[in-house]
Amino acid sequence: MWIHKGKVVESLEDVPNDAIGFVYEIRNKEDNTKYIGKKTLKSKRTLPPLKGTKRKRKVIKESNWKTYYSSNDEIKDLVKQGKSDIFEREILEYAYSNIQLTYLETKYQFIREVLEKDDYLNVNILGKFYKGNL
């Protein structure tokens, strides 16, 4: 379950109409470790053309955001072990373009000093700034 400003977000109806994704913080309630990331609400796939046509098809569908926990391996392993209930998932802010989504994720990661604090599981920002290189 996702929470945004104290309200439960369970479906796209609970999300602003023009939002394309959100920046989130996931927190492990047992050891208080955290992770900041981003997630898109919809995904676009290109399919081969139908028989007799030349154009590739583009399909937009809802992403797996409802069941998504993180790209972090430690968090994914705990979820696979059935321990998803130890996590709190909070939507920090909605984004309305892909550029804004990446900017907001980076902004929150730098403001909360995810590479400098031991309670954050983030190991890099944008694949350019790494925890061990500071």
DRENKOL-646804 format. One record per atom (N, C-alpha, C, O): x, y, z. Coordinates in steps of 0.1 Angstrom, whole numbers, plus 5000, padded with zeros to 4 digits. Example, Ala and Ser with C-alpha at 12.3 -4.5 7.8 and 13.67 -1.06 7.14 Angstrom:
513249435078
512349555078
513249675078
514249675085
512849785071
513749895071
512950005079
513450115080
//
This chain:
500849885000
500050005000
500950125000
501950135008
500650224991
501350344991
500550454999
499350454999
501350545005
500750655012
501250785007
502450795004
500350885005
500751015000
500051125009
498851125009
500751195016
500251305025
499151245034
498151305036
499451125040
498551065050
497350985043
496550925051
497250985030
496150915024
496650795016
497750795010
495850695016
496150565009
495950584994
494950634990
496950544986
496850544972
496850404967
497850334967
495650364961
495450224957
495250204942
495450094937
494850314935
494550294921
494950434914
495150534921
494850424901
495150544893
494150654896
494350774893
492950624901
491950724904
492350804916
491850914918
493250754924
493750834936
494950914933
495450994941
495350914920
496550984915
496151104907
495151094900
496851224907
496451334899
496451284884
497251204880
495451334876
495151284863
496351294853
496651204846
497151404854
498251424845
499651374850
500651404843
499651314861
500951264867
501351144859
500551054855
502651134856
503251024849
504050924858
504350814854
504350974870
505050894880
505250964893
504651074895
506050904902
506250964915
507650934920
508250834916
508051014930
509250984937
508850924951
507850984957
509450824955
509050754967
510150734977
511350744973
509750714990
510750665000
510150545006
508950545010
510950435006
510450315012
511350295025
512550315025
510650265036
511350245049
511150115055
509950065055
512150045059
512149925066
511749955081
512550015088
510649905086
510249935100
511049865110
511049905122
511749755106
512549675116
513849745119
514249755130
514649785108
515949845111
516049995107
517150045108
514950045102
514850195099
515750235087
516050355086
516050135079
516850175066
515850225056
514650185056
516250315047
515350375038
515950375024
517150345022
515150395014
515550405000
514750504993
513450504994
515350594985
514550684977
514750654962
515850624957
513550644955
513650614941
512450674933
511750764939
512250634921
511150684913
510450574906
511050464904
509250594903
508450494896
507450564886
506750654890
507350504874
506350554865
505050484867
505050364871
503950544863
502650484865
502250404853
501450314855
502750434841
502350364829
503650324822
504650394823
503550224814
504750184806
504250174791
503150144788
505250204783
504950204768
505750094762
506950084764
505150014754
505849904747
505549914732
504549954728
506549874724
506449874710
506349724706
507149644709
505249694699
504949564694
505149554679
505049654672
505449434674
505549414660
504249454652
503149444658
504349484639
503149524632
502149404631
502649284631
500949434630
499949324627
500149274613
500749344604
499649154611
499849094597
499149184587
498049224588
499949214576
499449294565
499749444567
499349514558
500349484578
500649624580
502149634582
502849544585
502649764581
504049784582
504449864595
505549854600
503449934601
503850014613
503849934625
502949844628
504849954634
504949894647
503849954655
503450074654
503349874665
502249924674
502849974687
503749914692
502250074692
502650124705
501550094715
500350134712
501850034726
500750004736
501150064749
502350044754
500250134755
500450194768
499650124778
498350114776
500250074789
499450014799
499950054813
501050104815
499150024823
499550054837
500749974841
500849854838
501750034847
502949964852
502549884865
501449884869
503649824870
503449744882
503649824895
504049774905
503249954894
503550044906
502850004919
503350034929
501749934918
500949894930
501749794938
501749794950
502449704931
503149594938
504649624938
505449534943
505149734933
506549764932
507149804946
506549884953
508349754949
508949794961
510249864959
510549954967
511049834949
512249904947
513149834937
512849714933
514149894932
515149834924
516349784932
517249714927
516249814945
517349774954
517249624957
516249574961
518449564956
518449414957
518149364971
517449264973
518549444981
518249404995
516749404998
516249315004
516149504993
514649524995
513949414987
513049354992
514349394974
513749294966
513849154972
512949074972
515049124978
515248994985
514248974996
513648864998
514049075005
513149065016
511749045011
510948975017
511349115000
509949104995
509748964990
508748904992
510748904983
510648764978
510548664989
509848564988
511048695001
510948615013
509648625020
509348565030
508748715014
507448735020
507348835031
506448835039
508348925032
508449015043
508049155038
508649255043
507149165028
506849305023
506049385034
506049505033
505549325044
504749395055
505649475064
505249555072
507049455063
507949535071
508249665065
508949745071
507749695053
508049815047
506849915047
505749875045
507250045048
506250155046
506650225033
507850255031
505650245024
505950305011
505250435010
504050445011
506050545009
505450675009
505750744996
506950744991
504750804990
504950884978
505351024982
504551094989
506551074979
506951204983
506351314974
505951414979
506351284961
505951394952
505551324938
506251234934
504551374932
504151334918
504951414908
505251534910
505151354897
505851424886
504951414873
504151324872
505151524865
504251534853
504951524840
504351554829
506251494840
507051464828
508251384833
508551374844
508851314823
509951224826
511151304831
511951264840
511351424826
512451514831
512251554845
513151544853
511051594848
510651634862
510851514871
511351534883
510451394867
510551274875
512051254879
512351224891
512951254869
514351234872
514951344881
515751324890
514551474878
514951584886
514551564901
515351584910
513251534903
512751524917
513451414924
513751424936
513651294918
514351184924
515751234928
516151214940
516451294919
517851344922
517851444933
518651444942
516851534933
516751644943
516551584957
517251624966
515651494958
515351424971
516551354976
516851344988
517251284967
518451204971
519551294976
520251264986
519751414970
520851504974
520351574987
521151584996
519151624988
518651695000
518751605012
519151645023
518351475011
518351385022
519651315024
519851225033
520651345016
522051305017
522151145018
522751095027
521551085008
521450935008
522750865007
522950755011
523750935001
525050874999
525950895012
526950825013
525550985020
526351025032
525850955044
526650945054
524650915045
524050865057
523950705056
523550655045
524250645067
524250495067
522850435067
522750315064
521850515070
520450455071
519850445057
518750395056
520450505047
519950495033
520650385025
521850365026
519850305018
520350195010
520850234996
521350154989
520550354992
520950404979
522450394978
523150434987
523050344967
524450334965
524950434955
526150454954
524050494947
524550594937
523350684934
522250654937
523750794928
522750894923
523050914908
524150954904
522050884900
522150894885
523250814879
523650834867
523850714886
524850634881
526150714880
527150664873
526250834886
527450914885
528150934898
529350954899
527350944908
527850974922
527650854930
526450804932
528750794936
528650674943
529050684957
529850774961
528450604966
528650614980
530150604984
530550674993
530850514978
532250494981
533250594976
534350604980
532750684967
533650784961
533650924968
534351014963
532850934978
532751074984
533851104993
533951214999
//
